[in-house]
Amino acid sequence: MFLKPSQISAEPLSLGSLDCDLVIVGGGIVGATLACGLKNSGLRVRIIEPQRQVEALNRRQAYALTLQTGRILSKIGPWDQILPGISTFHQISLSDGDHPGIVEFTPQDLGTEELGYVGEHHVLLGALQEYLQDCSNVQWHCPAHVVGVHYLENWAEVELTEAGEFLTLRTRLVVAADGARSELRQAAGIPTRGWKYWQSCIAMTIQTEKPHNNVAFERFWPSGPMGVLPLPGNRCQVVLTAPHAQAHDLQTMAASEFLKLLEYRTGGLLGKLELLSDRHLFPVQLMQSQRYIQSRLALVGDAAHCCHPVGGQGLNMGIRDAAALAQILQGAQERREDIGNLLVLRRYEQWRQSENLIILAFTDFLDRMFSGDWLPKVILRRWSLGLLNRVKVLRYLALRIMTGLIGRPPRVIQ
């Protein structure tokens, strides 16, 4: 049972007798990125993860990674291990269904050498786990489960079970990296705002007959956006958006019929297609926590916010959260400040909450604007795509958002 701060009173205890400086609850990509970012901070870090490390790698999922994410992971450390196992794309293609007006973004529009990357879950998390093996200040508890958190005035107590034993960790700060249904956020009474969409998404991996040429494209259909992300080995990750009932039908229809639909929706550019994975169905929502912090607690990644997958921004927002929080905590440690104090944590909240709100609004606009078949909306979105083709400054600004290059960059990449 999780306990709120008001339920426990503070007692005197020297910081030297604490078990660690911070506990990260959730050893996924965002939680592991935060731990990597604190490698040289002097802070003692514990990671609590309910799955064994090898089991956590089994998720069949791929992510679009922005240029900003690549720069963060490069400076933090594990990028050299990640890069050989992922794909780099040099073109983004946007279109409204099968309408001939196509917007093609290239690195020349942004003045960079590439536009982004696509990485599979096991490649990213595996490299982060391997990198953390050499971090002497980081200790894993996995598989382990948090059963309670007591927030006191000067520290927090995290109660967990591991290998059949009950443990208590005393720490200066708890970081919730435990996903969209974060038990830590809910137990702390932190409210959220947002809504569930009228749509679900279907994600799968396909093999293509023709080379994808490292092009990422987004096609907007009346049912919702469809993203196709290039993977190594002439494979692609596809994410289809459709109203709930239609999405369920797409998940359960015969594979041959579904592949014909995919071949039509990809315009024949990829040739004959083959399914390499199950079709995974999941609902989507927009969510923003009203607070990212309270005394002795900080939220990162999906525990703090969720967005529609159009544009592939979700994981990238979480990685930027992790890099920003690592910078704030390291700076506080250097100044001998209490890293769990609200004055310190508010620097993180003020930085990331507003920047994330921009991305949430951007993805919500894309989904609403580029879904549906109401004629005025269809005309407006095709006119908008035409405008992107003609006006360079709009192309540049759109790419800055899509590649994560807006906002304040974490110090590790300055």
Secondary structure, DSSP 8 states (H G I E B T S, - for coil): ----GGGS------GGGSSEEEEEE--SHHHHHHHHHTTTS---EEEE-SS-HHHHTT---EEEE-HHHHHHHHHHSTHHHHGGGSEEE-EEEEEETT-S-EEEE-GGGTTSS--EEEEEHHHHHHHHHHHHTT-TTEEEE-SEEEEEEEE-SS-EEEEEEETTEEEEEEEEEEEE-S-TT-HHHHHTT--EEEEEEEEEEEEEEEEESS--TTEEEEEEETTEEEEEEEETTTEEEEEEEEEHHHHHHHHHS-HHHHHHHHHHHTTTTT-SEEE-S--EEEEEEEEEES-SEETTEEE-GGGTEE--STTS-HHHHHHHHHHHHHHHHHHHHHTT--TTSHHHHHHHHHHHHHHHHHHHHHHHHHHHHTS---HHHHHHHHHHHHHHHH-HHHHHHHHHHHTT-SS---GGG-
